[in-house]
Amino acid sequence: MARTKISKSSSTAYPIKPLAGYVLVEPAESEEKTASGIILPESAQEKPAMGTVLSVGAEMVLETGKRLQAPVEPGDKVYYKKWGGDEIKYGGKELKLVKFDDLMALVEE
């Protein structure tokens, strides 16, 4: 795994500022009902792999000198790897810190 240097520039609109190479995501609410209308208990609800970007960390500078820019901006809706990211709690909300590499798609609505 390559070591990184942290660039000073960071775009955030949230009090938590991710470090270089990370984004802060608020996961979407899990589905409480199936398509056929069956209500699921909380233990059976699948955690979503989609959410809204709240804050973006600075670009990463790899050992090779190459700069890796954040592929998203605050407010973007994204899909991320199901088991990617680390869960944190802040202000009563469950949030995720997700690496740039764990982001898979941008939702354009």
C-alpha atoms as one frame of an Amber mdcrd trajectory, in Angstrom:
protein
   0.000   0.000   0.000   1.384   3.374  -0.999   2.079   6.043   1.585   0.368
   9.334   0.984   0.991  12.976   1.743  -1.905  15.187   2.652  -2.629  18.164
   0.431  -3.826  21.326   2.193  -6.881  21.881  -0.011 -10.123  20.321   1.143
 -13.742  20.958   0.248 -16.165  20.383   3.070 -19.557  21.645   4.114 -19.833
  19.500   7.254 -18.060  19.775  10.632 -16.246  16.465  10.049 -13.363  16.906
   7.607 -12.161  13.602   6.120  -8.431  13.202   5.598  -6.875  12.813   2.165
  -8.433  10.036   0.105 -11.697   9.788   2.054 -15.261  11.078   1.734 -17.917
  11.314   4.436 -21.191   9.705   3.326 -24.632   9.654   4.941 -26.086   6.243
   3.998 -29.598   6.138   2.550 -32.351   4.704   4.727 -32.698   0.925   4.513
 -35.826  -0.497   2.919 -38.505  -1.364   5.465 -40.777  -3.107   2.952 -40.229
  -5.542   0.121 -41.577  -4.843  -3.371 -44.533  -7.103  -2.578 -45.372  -5.110
   0.579 -43.974  -7.392   3.284 -42.688  -5.323   6.227 -39.171  -6.354   7.224
 -37.991  -6.370  10.847 -34.895  -4.237  11.482 -32.697  -7.342  11.795 -33.650
  -8.437   8.255 -33.160  -5.050   6.612 -30.193  -4.891   4.293 -27.791  -2.011
   4.823 -27.785   0.270   1.797 -24.655   0.739  -0.308 -25.838   4.154  -1.449
 -25.705   7.542   0.195 -25.143  11.269  -0.046 -21.660  12.784   0.153 -21.468
  15.248   3.054 -17.796  16.163   2.970 -14.753  15.412   0.807 -11.155  15.024
   1.921  -8.160  16.538   0.173  -6.584  14.955  -2.876  -4.086  12.187  -2.249
  -0.485  12.473  -3.350   0.880   9.005  -4.038   4.549   8.029  -3.603   4.929
   8.296  -7.366   3.963  11.979  -7.153   0.684  11.385  -8.961  -2.268  13.299
  -7.513  -5.565  11.505  -7.007  -8.493  13.947  -6.991 -11.791  13.212  -5.267
 -14.225  11.847  -7.874 -17.233  13.418  -6.090 -18.405  16.639  -4.434 -20.586
  17.316  -1.374 -24.239  16.694  -2.265 -23.517  13.927  -4.809 -25.357  10.611
  -4.440 -23.027   7.637  -4.743 -22.905   3.860  -4.603 -20.018   2.439  -2.602
 -18.747  -1.075  -1.938 -21.111  -2.929   0.361 -18.413  -3.718   2.917 -16.351
  -0.594   2.195 -15.890   2.304   4.566 -15.919   2.655   8.316 -19.055   3.482
  10.276 -18.959   6.406  12.689 -21.642   8.133  14.764 -21.917  11.907  14.960
 -24.816  13.955  16.277 -27.045  10.885  16.536 -26.484   9.960  12.872 -24.693
   6.921  11.525 -22.211   8.014   8.854 -19.525   6.299   6.788 -15.976   7.318
   5.962 -15.331   5.794   2.537 -12.052   5.674   0.584 -12.008   7.125  -2.926
 -11.232   3.573  -4.146 -14.416   2.183  -2.545 -16.718   4.523  -4.489 -18.264
   2.687  -7.445 -20.819   4.970  -9.126 -22.276   8.445  -9.165 -26.089   8.651
  -9.272 -27.274  11.282 -11.740 -30.880  12.285 -11.115
